[in-house]
Amino acid sequence: MQEKTLLTACTDIMDRVFVPEVIYDEHPEYMDLYYTAWQSAYIHIFTCPGVPSKPI
């Protein structure tokens, strides 16, 4: 019987270098919301050991 492989989530803080930079001078406070949305998406990326993946 094969072992079940569990998925693991990314729990690291996302590096902002990989996110497109937005310049929005009218409301600079929206930048936190922008990066929070990216971080939220990033932590929902799952990896499965043994499954091929493309390196970043």
ZINOR-V768733 format. One record per backbone hydrogen bond with DSSP energy under -1.0 kcal/mol. CO is the residue of the C=O (numbers start at 1). NH is the residue of the N-H. If there is no record, write none. Layout:
CO:NH
CO:NH
This chain:
8:47
15:18
16:19
27:30
28:31
30:34
31:35
32:36
33:37
34:38
35:39
36:40
37:41
38:42
39:43
41:44
42:45
45:10
47:8
48:51
